[in-house]
Amino acid sequence: MAIIISIMMLAAFALVAGAINLWRRGAPKKQVALMLAAALVIVGNVVLWTMPMGDNAPPIQQAPR
């Protein structure tokens, strides 16, 4: 499961880098905004999966193997 989290974070960084690159080249702002929104959704999912919930372990450690 840690590999999936790592791939998700790499994808989020790639989306942000791509959005910055497109913004510098003068791409439509809607496309840049959608790439940044997708990166935020991915990071939000990673945070939810790795954040401890109360006294329990994080959901990623509770997932069946």
PDB file of N, CA, C and O in Angstrom, chain B, residues numbered from 101:
ATOM      1  N   MET B 101       0.819  -1.190   0.000  1.00  0.00           N
ATOM      2  CA  MET B 101       0.000   0.000   0.000  1.00  0.00           C
ATOM      3  C   MET B 101       0.867   1.259   0.000  1.00  0.00           C
ATOM      4  O   MET B 101       0.445   2.298  -0.508  1.00  0.00           O
ATOM      5  N   ALA B 102       2.056   1.178   0.556  1.00  0.00           N
ATOM      6  CA  ALA B 102       2.942   2.347   0.585  1.00  0.00           C
ATOM      7  C   ALA B 102       3.395   2.729  -0.817  1.00  0.00           C
ATOM      8  O   ALA B 102       3.657   3.899  -1.094  1.00  0.00           O
ATOM      9  N   ILE B 103       3.487   1.737  -1.703  1.00  0.00           N
ATOM     10  CA  ILE B 103       3.878   2.032  -3.084  1.00  0.00           C
ATOM     11  C   ILE B 103       2.803   2.872  -3.765  1.00  0.00           C
ATOM     12  O   ILE B 103       3.116   3.797  -4.514  1.00  0.00           O
ATOM     13  N   ILE B 104       1.550   2.555  -3.506  1.00  0.00           N
ATOM     14  CA  ILE B 104       0.454   3.307  -4.105  1.00  0.00           C
ATOM     15  C   ILE B 104       0.452   4.743  -3.611  1.00  0.00           C
ATOM     16  O   ILE B 104       0.252   5.669  -4.398  1.00  0.00           O
ATOM     17  N   ILE B 105       0.672   4.939  -2.321  1.00  0.00           N
ATOM     18  CA  ILE B 105       0.736   6.292  -1.758  1.00  0.00           C
ATOM     19  C   ILE B 105       1.889   7.065  -2.393  1.00  0.00           C
ATOM     20  O   ILE B 105       1.741   8.245  -2.711  1.00  0.00           O
ATOM     21  N   SER B 106       3.030   6.414  -2.578  1.00  0.00           N
ATOM     22  CA  SER B 106       4.182   7.072  -3.203  1.00  0.00           C
ATOM     23  C   SER B 106       3.880   7.467  -4.642  1.00  0.00           C
ATOM     24  O   SER B 106       4.232   8.566  -5.070  1.00  0.00           O
ATOM     25  N   ILE B 107       3.232   6.585  -5.390  1.00  0.00           N
ATOM     26  CA  ILE B 107       2.880   6.891  -6.775  1.00  0.00           C
ATOM     27  C   ILE B 107       1.883   8.045  -6.831  1.00  0.00           C
ATOM     28  O   ILE B 107       1.971   8.903  -7.709  1.00  0.00           O
ATOM     29  N   MET B 108       0.945   8.066  -5.904  1.00  0.00           N
ATOM     30  CA  MET B 108      -0.019   9.165  -5.863  1.00  0.00           C
ATOM     31  C   MET B 108       0.672  10.504  -5.612  1.00  0.00           C
ATOM     32  O   MET B 108       0.334  11.508  -6.240  1.00  0.00           O
ATOM     33  N   MET B 109       1.630  10.518  -4.703  1.00  0.00           N
ATOM     34  CA  MET B 109       2.338  11.773  -4.428  1.00  0.00           C
ATOM     35  C   MET B 109       3.190  12.197  -5.622  1.00  0.00           C
ATOM     36  O   MET B 109       3.275  13.387  -5.924  1.00  0.00           O
ATOM     37  N   LEU B 110       3.818  11.245  -6.301  1.00  0.00           N
ATOM     38  CA  LEU B 110       4.582  11.584  -7.504  1.00  0.00           C
ATOM     39  C   LEU B 110       3.658  12.145  -8.583  1.00  0.00           C
ATOM     40  O   LEU B 110       4.029  13.084  -9.287  1.00  0.00           O
ATOM     41  N   ALA B 111       2.481  11.588  -8.715  1.00  0.00           N
ATOM     42  CA  ALA B 111       1.515  12.098  -9.690  1.00  0.00           C
ATOM     43  C   ALA B 111       1.081  13.519  -9.334  1.00  0.00           C
ATOM     44  O   ALA B 111       0.930  14.364 -10.217  1.00  0.00           O
ATOM     45  N   ALA B 112       0.881  13.781  -8.048  1.00  0.00           N
ATOM     46  CA  ALA B 112       0.492  15.128  -7.626  1.00  0.00           C
ATOM     47  C   ALA B 112       1.601  16.132  -7.934  1.00  0.00           C
ATOM     48  O   ALA B 112       1.326  17.229  -8.420  1.00  0.00           O
ATOM     49  N   PHE B 113       2.840  15.766  -7.659  1.00  0.00           N
ATOM     50  CA  PHE B 113       3.956  16.666  -7.975  1.00  0.00           C
ATOM     51  C   PHE B 113       4.069  16.887  -9.478  1.00  0.00           C
ATOM     52  O   PHE B 113       4.353  17.998  -9.924  1.00  0.00           O
ATOM     53  N   ALA B 114       3.848  15.836 -10.258  1.00  0.00           N
ATOM     54  CA  ALA B 114       3.914  15.968 -11.716  1.00  0.00           C
ATOM     55  C   ALA B 114       2.789  16.867 -12.231  1.00  0.00           C
ATOM     56  O   ALA B 114       3.000  17.651 -13.156  1.00  0.00           O
ATOM     57  N   LEU B 115       1.606  16.762 -11.645  1.00  0.00           N
ATOM     58  CA  LEU B 115       0.501  17.623 -12.051  1.00  0.00           C
ATOM     59  C   LEU B 115       0.795  19.090 -11.752  1.00  0.00           C
ATOM     60  O   LEU B 115       0.514  19.964 -12.572  1.00  0.00           O
ATOM     61  N   VAL B 116       1.357  19.354 -10.583  1.00  0.00           N
ATOM     62  CA  VAL B 116       1.694  20.735 -10.227  1.00  0.00           C
ATOM     63  C   VAL B 116       2.782  21.269 -11.151  1.00  0.00           C
ATOM     64  O   VAL B 116       2.691  22.401 -11.627  1.00  0.00           O
ATOM     65  N   ALA B 117       3.807  20.466 -11.408  1.00  0.00           N
ATOM     66  CA  ALA B 117       4.885  20.900 -12.308  1.00  0.00           C
ATOM     67  C   ALA B 117       4.342  21.132 -13.720  1.00  0.00           C
ATOM     68  O   ALA B 117       4.716  22.102 -14.379  1.00  0.00           O
ATOM     69  N   GLY B 118       3.471  20.252 -14.177  1.00  0.00           N
ATOM     70  CA  GLY B 118       2.874  20.423 -15.496  1.00  0.00           C
ATOM     71  C   GLY B 118       1.990  21.658 -15.575  1.00  0.00           C
ATOM     72  O   GLY B 118       1.980  22.355 -16.590  1.00  0.00           O
ATOM     73  N   ALA B 119       1.251  21.929 -14.513  1.00  0.00           N
ATOM     74  CA  ALA B 119       0.400  23.119 -14.486  1.00  0.00           C
ATOM     75  C   ALA B 119       1.238  24.391 -14.532  1.00  0.00           C
ATOM     76  O   ALA B 119       0.894  25.344 -15.231  1.00  0.00           O
ATOM     77  N   ILE B 120       2.333  24.401 -13.786  1.00  0.00           N
ATOM     78  CA  ILE B 120       3.217  25.575 -13.807  1.00  0.00           C
ATOM     79  C   ILE B 120       3.821  25.754 -15.192  1.00  0.00           C
ATOM     80  O   ILE B 120       3.907  26.872 -15.700  1.00  0.00           O
ATOM     81  N   ASN B 121       4.238  24.647 -15.798  1.00  0.00           N
ATOM     82  CA  ASN B 121       4.809  24.704 -17.140  1.00  0.00           C
ATOM     83  C   ASN B 121       3.783  25.232 -18.155  1.00  0.00           C
ATOM     84  O   ASN B 121       4.110  26.089 -18.976  1.00  0.00           O
ATOM     85  N   LEU B 122       2.562  24.729 -18.099  1.00  0.00           N
ATOM     86  CA  LEU B 122       1.528  25.202 -19.015  1.00  0.00           C
ATOM     87  C   LEU B 122       1.195  26.666 -18.783  1.00  0.00           C
ATOM     88  O   LEU B 122       0.970  27.415 -19.734  1.00  0.00           O
ATOM     89  N   TRP B 123       1.163  27.073 -17.522  1.00  0.00           N
ATOM     90  CA  TRP B 123       0.851  28.469 -17.190  1.00  0.00           C
ATOM     91  C   TRP B 123       1.903  29.413 -17.769  1.00  0.00           C
ATOM     92  O   TRP B 123       1.575  30.487 -18.273  1.00  0.00           O
ATOM     93  N   ARG B 124       3.172  29.003 -17.692  1.00  0.00           N
ATOM     94  CA  ARG B 124       4.250  29.826 -18.247  1.00  0.00           C
ATOM     95  C   ARG B 124       4.168  29.914 -19.770  1.00  0.00           C
ATOM     96  O   ARG B 124       4.563  30.923 -20.354  1.00  0.00           O
ATOM     97  N   ARG B 125       3.660  28.869 -20.412  1.00  0.00           N
ATOM     98  CA  ARG B 125       3.565  28.862 -21.877  1.00  0.00           C
ATOM     99  C   ARG B 125       2.297  29.538 -22.373  1.00  0.00           C
ATOM    100  O   ARG B 125       2.101  29.671 -23.581  1.00  0.00           O
ATOM    101  N   GLY B 126       1.447  29.961 -21.473  1.00  0.00           N
ATOM    102  CA  GLY B 126       0.246  30.678 -21.869  1.00  0.00           C
ATOM    103  C   GLY B 126      -0.931  29.795 -22.226  1.00  0.00           C
ATOM    104  O   GLY B 126      -1.774  30.181 -23.035  1.00  0.00           O
ATOM    105  N   ALA B 127      -0.997  28.618 -21.636  1.00  0.00           N
ATOM    106  CA  ALA B 127      -2.118  27.702 -21.882  1.00  0.00           C
ATOM    107  C   ALA B 127      -3.390  28.280 -21.261  1.00  0.00           C
ATOM    108  O   ALA B 127      -3.322  29.183 -20.427  1.00  0.00           O
ATOM    109  N   PRO B 128      -4.537  27.762 -21.666  1.00  0.00           N
ATOM    110  CA  PRO B 128      -5.795  28.238 -21.063  1.00  0.00           C
ATOM    111  C   PRO B 128      -5.783  28.046 -19.542  1.00  0.00           C
ATOM    112  O   PRO B 128      -5.350  27.014 -19.029  1.00  0.00           O
ATOM    113  N   LYS B 129      -6.266  29.057 -18.850  1.00  0.00           N
ATOM    114  CA  LYS B 129      -6.239  29.019 -17.378  1.00  0.00           C
ATOM    115  C   LYS B 129      -7.125  27.920 -16.813  1.00  0.00           C
ATOM    116  O   LYS B 129      -6.873  27.416 -15.718  1.00  0.00           O
ATOM    117  N   LYS B 130      -8.148  27.551 -17.547  1.00  0.00           N
ATOM    118  CA  LYS B 130      -9.037  26.482 -17.084  1.00  0.00           C
ATOM    119  C   LYS B 130      -8.283  25.160 -16.989  1.00  0.00           C
ATOM    120  O   LYS B 130      -8.464  24.407 -16.032  1.00  0.00           O
ATOM    121  N   GLN B 131      -7.447  24.881 -17.968  1.00  0.00           N
ATOM    122  CA  GLN B 131      -6.673  23.641 -17.963  1.00  0.00           C
ATOM    123  C   GLN B 131      -5.683  23.621 -16.798  1.00  0.00           C
ATOM    124  O   GLN B 131      -5.515  22.598 -16.135  1.00  0.00           O
ATOM    125  N   VAL B 132      -5.030  24.757 -16.554  1.00  0.00           N
ATOM    126  CA  VAL B 132      -4.089  24.861 -15.440  1.00  0.00           C
ATOM    127  C   VAL B 132      -4.821  24.664 -14.118  1.00  0.00           C
ATOM    128  O   VAL B 132      -4.343  23.949 -13.236  1.00  0.00           O
ATOM    129  N   ALA B 133      -5.977  25.299 -13.986  1.00  0.00           N
ATOM    130  CA  ALA B 133      -6.752  25.187 -12.741  1.00  0.00           C
ATOM    131  C   ALA B 133      -7.219  23.754 -12.509  1.00  0.00           C
ATOM    132  O   ALA B 133      -7.220  23.283 -11.372  1.00  0.00           O
ATOM    133  N   LEU B 134      -7.618  23.055 -13.574  1.00  0.00           N
ATOM    134  CA  LEU B 134      -8.063  21.675 -13.419  1.00  0.00           C
ATOM    135  C   LEU B 134      -6.920  20.753 -13.013  1.00  0.00           C
ATOM    136  O   LEU B 134      -7.115  19.822 -12.232  1.00  0.00           O
ATOM    137  N   MET B 135      -5.725  21.013 -13.546  1.00  0.00           N
ATOM    138  CA  MET B 135      -4.566  20.205 -13.141  1.00  0.00           C
ATOM    139  C   MET B 135      -4.240  20.432 -11.674  1.00  0.00           C
ATOM    140  O   MET B 135      -3.924  19.486 -10.954  1.00  0.00           O
ATOM    141  N   LEU B 136      -4.315  21.684 -11.225  1.00  0.00           N
ATOM    142  CA  LEU B 136      -4.051  21.971  -9.812  1.00  0.00           C
ATOM    143  C   LEU B 136      -5.134  21.368  -8.917  1.00  0.00           C
ATOM    144  O   LEU B 136      -4.841  20.883  -7.824  1.00  0.00           O
ATOM    145  N   ALA B 137      -6.380  21.400  -9.379  1.00  0.00           N
ATOM    146  CA  ALA B 137      -7.465  20.792  -8.604  1.00  0.00           C
ATOM    147  C   ALA B 137      -7.274  19.281  -8.487  1.00  0.00           C
ATOM    148  O   ALA B 137      -7.516  18.705  -7.427  1.00  0.00           O
ATOM    149  N   ALA B 138      -6.844  18.644  -9.561  1.00  0.00           N
ATOM    150  CA  ALA B 138      -6.592  17.205  -9.518  1.00  0.00           C
ATOM    151  C   ALA B 138      -5.469  16.881  -8.535  1.00  0.00           C
ATOM    152  O   ALA B 138      -5.543  15.896  -7.801  1.00  0.00           O
ATOM    153  N   ALA B 139      -4.430  17.715  -8.526  1.00  0.00           N
ATOM    154  CA  ALA B 139      -3.333  17.505  -7.573  1.00  0.00           C
ATOM    155  C   ALA B 139      -3.823  17.659  -6.140  1.00  0.00           C
ATOM    156  O   ALA B 139      -3.422  16.894  -5.263  1.00  0.00           O
ATOM    157  N   LEU B 140      -4.686  18.640  -5.894  1.00  0.00           N
ATOM    158  CA  LEU B 140      -5.225  18.823  -4.543  1.00  0.00           C
ATOM    159  C   LEU B 140      -6.083  17.641  -4.112  1.00  0.00           C
ATOM    160  O   LEU B 140      -6.043  17.244  -2.948  1.00  0.00           O
ATOM    161  N   VAL B 141      -6.847  17.082  -5.017  1.00  0.00           N
ATOM    162  CA  VAL B 141      -7.678  15.916  -4.691  1.00  0.00           C
ATOM    163  C   VAL B 141      -6.785  14.729  -4.330  1.00  0.00           C
ATOM    164  O   VAL B 141      -7.058  14.011  -3.369  1.00  0.00           O
ATOM    165  N   ILE B 142      -5.728  14.528  -5.097  1.00  0.00           N
ATOM    166  CA  ILE B 142      -4.819  13.413  -4.814  1.00  0.00           C
ATOM    167  C   ILE B 142      -4.156  13.603  -3.450  1.00  0.00           C
ATOM    168  O   ILE B 142      -4.095  12.666  -2.653  1.00  0.00           O
ATOM    169  N   VAL B 143      -3.663  14.803  -3.183  1.00  0.00           N
ATOM    170  CA  VAL B 143      -3.011  15.062  -1.887  1.00  0.00           C
ATOM    171  C   VAL B 143      -4.020  14.902  -0.750  1.00  0.00           C
ATOM    172  O   VAL B 143      -3.681  14.371   0.308  1.00  0.00           O
ATOM    173  N   GLY B 144      -5.245  15.355  -0.959  1.00  0.00           N
ATOM    174  CA  GLY B 144      -6.281  15.180   0.063  1.00  0.00           C
ATOM    175  C   GLY B 144      -6.555  13.716   0.361  1.00  0.00           C
ATOM    176  O   GLY B 144      -6.735  13.339   1.519  1.00  0.00           O
ATOM    177  N   ASN B 145      -6.588  12.895  -0.666  1.00  0.00           N
ATOM    178  CA  ASN B 145      -6.788  11.456  -0.457  1.00  0.00           C
ATOM    179  C   ASN B 145      -5.629  10.839   0.317  1.00  0.00           C
ATOM    180  O   ASN B 145      -5.842  10.006   1.198  1.00  0.00           O
ATOM    181  N   VAL B 146      -4.413  11.241  -0.006  1.00  0.00           N
ATOM    182  CA  VAL B 146      -3.246  10.722   0.720  1.00  0.00           C
ATOM    183  C   VAL B 146      -3.310  11.135   2.184  1.00  0.00           C
ATOM    184  O   VAL B 146      -3.019  10.333   3.071  1.00  0.00           O
ATOM    185  N   VAL B 147      -3.686  12.374   2.439  1.00  0.00           N
ATOM    186  CA  VAL B 147      -3.793  12.842   3.834  1.00  0.00           C
ATOM    187  C   VAL B 147      -4.846  12.040   4.588  1.00  0.00           C
ATOM    188  O   VAL B 147      -4.618  11.632   5.727  1.00  0.00           O
ATOM    189  N   LEU B 148      -5.992  11.813   3.962  1.00  0.00           N
ATOM    190  CA  LEU B 148      -7.047  11.050   4.636  1.00  0.00           C
ATOM    191  C   LEU B 148      -6.626   9.614   4.922  1.00  0.00           C
ATOM    192  O   LEU B 148      -7.004   9.050   5.949  1.00  0.00           O
ATOM    193  N   TRP B 149      -5.847   9.018   4.023  1.00  0.00           N
ATOM    194  CA  TRP B 149      -5.431   7.638   4.215  1.00  0.00           C
ATOM    195  C   TRP B 149      -4.308   7.492   5.240  1.00  0.00           C
ATOM    196  O   TRP B 149      -4.161   6.427   5.840  1.00  0.00           O
ATOM    197  N   THR B 150      -3.523   8.531   5.449  1.00  0.00           N
ATOM    198  CA  THR B 150      -2.378   8.414   6.349  1.00  0.00           C
ATOM    199  C   THR B 150      -2.590   9.100   7.697  1.00  0.00           C
ATOM    200  O   THR B 150      -1.775   8.917   8.602  1.00  0.00           O
ATOM    201  N   MET B 151      -3.642   9.871   7.858  1.00  0.00           N
ATOM    202  CA  MET B 151      -3.888  10.589   9.100  1.00  0.00           C
ATOM    203  C   MET B 151      -4.522   9.650  10.135  1.00  0.00           C
ATOM    204  O   MET B 151      -5.487   8.955   9.818  1.00  0.00           O
ATOM    205  N   PRO B 152      -3.996   9.619  11.367  1.00  0.00           N
ATOM    206  CA  PRO B 152      -4.605   8.769  12.395  1.00  0.00           C
ATOM    207  C   PRO B 152      -6.002   9.270  12.758  1.00  0.00           C
ATOM    208  O   PRO B 152      -6.254  10.475  12.795  1.00  0.00           O
ATOM    209  N   MET B 153      -6.886   8.343  13.020  1.00  0.00           N
ATOM    210  CA  MET B 153      -8.268   8.667  13.371  1.00  0.00           C
ATOM    211  C   MET B 153      -8.511   8.335  14.845  1.00  0.00           C
ATOM    212  O   MET B 153      -8.732   7.175  15.194  1.00  0.00           O
ATOM    213  N   GLY B 154      -8.472   9.327  15.686  1.00  0.00           N
ATOM    214  CA  GLY B 154      -8.715   9.120  17.107  1.00  0.00           C
ATOM    215  C   GLY B 154      -7.652   8.237  17.736  1.00  0.00           C
ATOM    216  O   GLY B 154      -6.458   8.482  17.563  1.00  0.00           O
ATOM    217  N   ASP B 155      -8.080   7.202  18.474  1.00  0.00           N
ATOM    218  CA  ASP B 155      -7.151   6.285  19.129  1.00  0.00           C
ATOM    219  C   ASP B 155      -6.701   5.163  18.199  1.00  0.00           C
ATOM    220  O   ASP B 155      -5.784   4.415  18.538  1.00  0.00           O
ATOM    221  N   ASN B 156      -7.316   5.038  17.060  1.00  0.00           N
ATOM    222  CA  ASN B 156      -7.008   3.951  16.137  1.00  0.00           C
ATOM    223  C   ASN B 156      -5.816   4.301  15.263  1.00  0.00           C
ATOM    224  O   ASN B 156      -5.348   5.439  15.231  1.00  0.00           O
ATOM    225  N   ALA B 157      -5.348   3.299  14.568  1.00  0.00           N
ATOM    226  CA  ALA B 157      -4.258   3.492  13.612  1.00  0.00           C
ATOM    227  C   ALA B 157      -4.812   4.173  12.358  1.00  0.00           C
ATOM    228  O   ALA B 157      -6.027   4.213  12.164  1.00  0.00           O
ATOM    229  N   PRO B 158      -3.943   4.701  11.516  1.00  0.00           N
ATOM    230  CA  PRO B 158      -4.411   5.299  10.252  1.00  0.00           C
ATOM    231  C   PRO B 158      -5.146   4.263   9.408  1.00  0.00           C
ATOM    232  O   PRO B 158      -4.865   3.069   9.512  1.00  0.00           O
ATOM    233  N   PRO B 159      -6.090   4.711   8.567  1.00  0.00           N
ATOM    234  CA  PRO B 159      -6.849   3.772   7.748  1.00  0.00           C
ATOM    235  C   PRO B 159      -5.961   2.900   6.858  1.00  0.00           C
ATOM    236  O   PRO B 159      -6.334   1.767   6.553  1.00  0.00           O
ATOM    237  N   ILE B 160      -4.819   3.390   6.444  1.00  0.00           N
ATOM    238  CA  ILE B 160      -3.962   2.597   5.578  1.00  0.00           C
ATOM    239  C   ILE B 160      -3.438   1.356   6.300  1.00  0.00           C
ATOM    240  O   ILE B 160      -3.169   0.338   5.662  1.00  0.00           O
ATOM    241  N   GLN B 161      -3.292   1.433   7.615  1.00  0.00           N
ATOM    242  CA  GLN B 161      -2.825   0.269   8.386  1.00  0.00           C
ATOM    243  C   GLN B 161      -3.983  -0.658   8.733  1.00  0.00           C
ATOM    244  O   GLN B 161      -3.753  -1.814   9.089  1.00  0.00           O
ATOM    245  N   GLN B 162      -5.214  -0.183   8.638  1.00  0.00           N
ATOM    246  CA  GLN B 162      -6.372  -1.014   8.929  1.00  0.00           C
ATOM    247  C   GLN B 162      -6.891  -1.750   7.700  1.00  0.00           C
ATOM    248  O   GLN B 162      -7.713  -2.659   7.820  1.00  0.00           O
ATOM    249  N   ALA B 163      -6.421  -1.365   6.534  1.00  0.00           N
ATOM    250  CA  ALA B 163      -6.886  -1.987   5.290  1.00  0.00           C
ATOM    251  C   ALA B 163      -6.483  -3.456   5.239  1.00  0.00           C
ATOM    252  O   ALA B 163      -5.385  -3.819   5.658  1.00  0.00           O
ATOM    253  N   PRO B 164      -7.379  -4.303   4.721  1.00  0.00           N
ATOM    254  CA  PRO B 164      -7.001  -5.724   4.611  1.00  0.00           C
ATOM    255  C   PRO B 164      -5.897  -5.909   3.583  1.00  0.00           C
ATOM    256  O   PRO B 164      -5.795  -5.160   2.611  1.00  0.00           O
ATOM    257  N   ARG B 165      -5.084  -6.910   3.816  1.00  0.00           N
ATOM    258  CA  ARG B 165      -3.966  -7.189   2.905  1.00  0.00           C
ATOM    259  C   ARG B 165      -4.319  -8.243   1.919  1.00  0.00           C
ATOM    260  O   ARG B 165      -3.496  -8.601   1.077  1.00  0.00           O
TER     261      ARG B 165
END
